[in-house]
Every structure is written in C-alpha cells, then in structure tokens.
Amino acid sequence: MMATENIPPAEHLRLIANASSDPLFTKETYGHLISSTKELKRTLWNIFYYASQLPHIANDDTPPERQIIQVRPLQKILENNRAFHAADYAIIIGGILKSLDIRYNFKIVAFKGEDFQHVYVIVPSADHEKGYYVLDPMMKEFDTEVENISKAYIQ
C-alpha cells in the first residue's frame, strides 16, 4: 500500500498515469462506450456508468473519499475481483479515455488541510461551466466533485 503522505502528488499521479497506459486498454475493447452521436458529455457518462458498476471498497470506518490511495498494476486490479480504490478507478477511466483519444487529467485532492488522499479523472471542456467534467465513481452522481477540498494538484 502506498500512503500519499510518503509520495509527492506529482510522483503519485505519474504512477497512475503509467498504469493507465497499459496495452490492455484498446479502442476495440472500449469503443462501445462512445456515444452514437459522438457527444462528449454522453460518452463521458457512459464511461462513468461503466466504471461505477465495478465494485467499490467497503470500509465502515472511513468514507470512500477518505481512503488512502493505492496504486497497483492494471493486471492485478483486473484479476483480483475485489473492490476498487479511487486510484484503481482513475487508472481504468484514464486508460479508457486514452484508448478513445479523449484528453484528460488526473486530479489529486486533500481535505481540510490534510495530505493528499483522493484522486479522480477530469476531462477538459470549454462547454462546461467548470471548464471540465468529473469522472469519479466513488461519488454517486456523474460529474460530481468531492466537497471540502483544501488543496488540489492536477496533472
């Protein structure tokens, strides 16, 4: 397990980005998620829905958005048939977006001044009021960002 206190956010996001480049992510595998109208928002919703159907971590003591981020190789993520952490979702969503040639960034955040502890994917869009869409299956709704962010790092 990698605790974010020990890894600078840039290095942590580099590890996640490397895993998102796994050759298992192909357009042939994930092309069905592209909206028939090629509308970005609908395609992103399809990807969010796909990822949100994967199992979430279950921890009665700590809400999902407060979990310590872990980074594992993609093959291990897919083979373990277990609940996913935020970094796992970021890897999967990043890999899908990359395979579909959709530009994206990772955003790692901290809450209430604590160390960085949550990561998710954002997709830049001039058509969006925030300037980007949020793909975070740890949240229940599409395009919903965690609250009480005290600091953030985007790569």
C-alpha positions in Angstrom: 0.0 0.0 0.0 1.3 3.4 -0.8 0.2 6.2 1.5 0.1 9.6 -0.1 2.0 11.2 2.8 5.1 9.4 1.5 4.7 10.2 -2.2 4.6 13.7 -3.7 1.4 14.3 -5.7 3.3 14.6 -9.0 5.0 11.2 -8.4 1.8 9.6 -7.3 0.0 10.8 -10.4 2.9 9.7 -12.6 2.5 6.1 -11.3 -1.2 6.2 -12.0 -0.6 7.7 -15.5 1.9 4.9 -16.3 -0.7 2.2 -15.3 -3.3 4.0 -17.5 -1.0 3.4 -20.4 -1.4 -0.4 -20.1 -1.8 -2.1 -23.5 -4.9 -3.8 -22.2 -6.8 -0.6 -22.9 -7.8 -0.6 -26.6 -10.4 1.2 -28.7 -11.6 -2.2 -29.8 -12.4 -3.1 -26.2 -13.9 0.2 -25.1 -15.2 1.7 -28.3 -18.7 0.7 -27.5 -18.7 3.5 -24.8 -18.5 6.2 -27.4 -21.9 8.0 -27.8 -23.6 7.2 -31.1 -23.9 11.0 -31.6 -20.2 11.4 -30.6 -21.3 13.9 -27.9 -18.6 14.2 -25.3 -20.9 14.5 -22.3 -22.8 11.4 -23.2 -19.6 9.4 -23.9 -18.2 10.5 -20.5 -21.4 9.5 -18.8 -21.1 6.0 -20.5 -17.6 5.7 -19.1 -18.6 6.9 -15.7 -21.5 4.4 -15.6 -19.3 1.5 -16.8 -16.8 2.3 -14.1 -19.4 2.8 -11.4 -20.7 -0.7 -12.0 -17.3 -2.1 -10.8 -17.3 -2.9 -7.0 -16.5 -0.1 -4.6 -14.4 -0.6 -1.5 -16.3 -1.3 1.7 -14.9 0.1 4.9 -17.3 1.0 7.7 -14.7 3.2 9.4 -13.7 5.6 6.6 -15.9 7.0 3.8 -14.6 6.1 0.3 -13.4 9.6 -0.5 -11.1 9.4 2.6 -9.4 6.1 1.7 -5.6 6.1 1.4 -4.8 5.8 -2.3 -3.2 2.6 -3.5 -1.6 2.1 -6.9 -1.4 -1.4 -8.3 -0.5 -2.7 -11.8 -3.6 -3.0 -14.0 -3.4 -6.7 -14.4 -3.6 -7.1 -10.6 -6.5 -4.8 -10.4 -8.5 -6.7 -13.1 -7.5 -10.2 -11.8 -8.3 -9.7 -8.1 -12.1 -9.5 -8.4 -12.3 -7.3 -5.3 -13.5 -3.8 -4.5 -11.6 -0.9 -6.1 -9.9 2.2 -4.6 -10.1 5.7 -6.1 -6.7 5.2 -7.8 -7.9 2.0 -9.4 -10.9 3.8 -10.9 -8.6 6.6 -12.1 -6.3 4.1 -13.8 -9.2 2.4 -15.5 -11.0 5.6 -16.6 -7.7 7.2 -17.7 -6.9 4.1 -19.7 -10.3 4.0 -21.4 -10.1 7.7 -22.2 -6.7 7.3 -23.6 -7.8 4.4 -25.8 -10.6 6.6 -27.1 -8.3 9.6 -27.8 -10.1 11.8 -25.2 -7.8 14.3 -23.5 -8.0 14.0 -19.7 -6.1 14.9 -16.5 -5.8 13.3 -13.0 -6.8 15.5 -10.0 -5.5 14.5 -6.6 -7.0 16.4 -3.6 -6.7 16.8 0.1 -9.5 17.6 2.6 -9.3 20.1 5.4 -5.6 20.7 5.1 -4.6 17.1 5.4 -2.3 15.2 3.0 -3.5 14.3 -0.5 -5.8 11.3 -0.2 -8.2 11.1 -3.2 -7.7 11.0 -6.9 -10.1 11.1 -9.9 -10.2 12.0 -13.6 -11.2 15.3 -15.1 -11.9 15.9 -18.8 -11.3 19.5 -20.0 -14.3 21.0 -21.9 -14.9 24.6 -23.0 -18.7 23.8 -23.0 -18.7 23.0 -19.2 -19.3 25.7 -16.6 -16.3 24.5 -14.5 -14.2 24.0 -17.6 -14.1 20.2 -17.1 -16.2 17.1 -16.4 -15.5 15.0 -13.4 -15.4 11.2 -13.6 -15.2 9.8 -10.1 -17.1 6.6 -9.5 -16.5 7.0 -5.7 -19.3 9.6 -6.0 -22.8 8.5 -6.7 -23.5 11.0 -9.5 -21.8 11.7 -12.8 -19.8 15.0 -12.9 -19.8 15.4 -9.1 -16.7 16.6 -7.4 -15.8 15.9 -3.8 -16.5 18.8 -1.3 -14.3 20.5 1.2 -11.2 20.4 -0.9 -8.3 22.2 0.8 -5.7 21.7 -1.9 -5.6 20.0 -5.3 -2.9 19.0 -7.8 -3.7 18.4 -11.5 -1.6 16.5 -13.9 
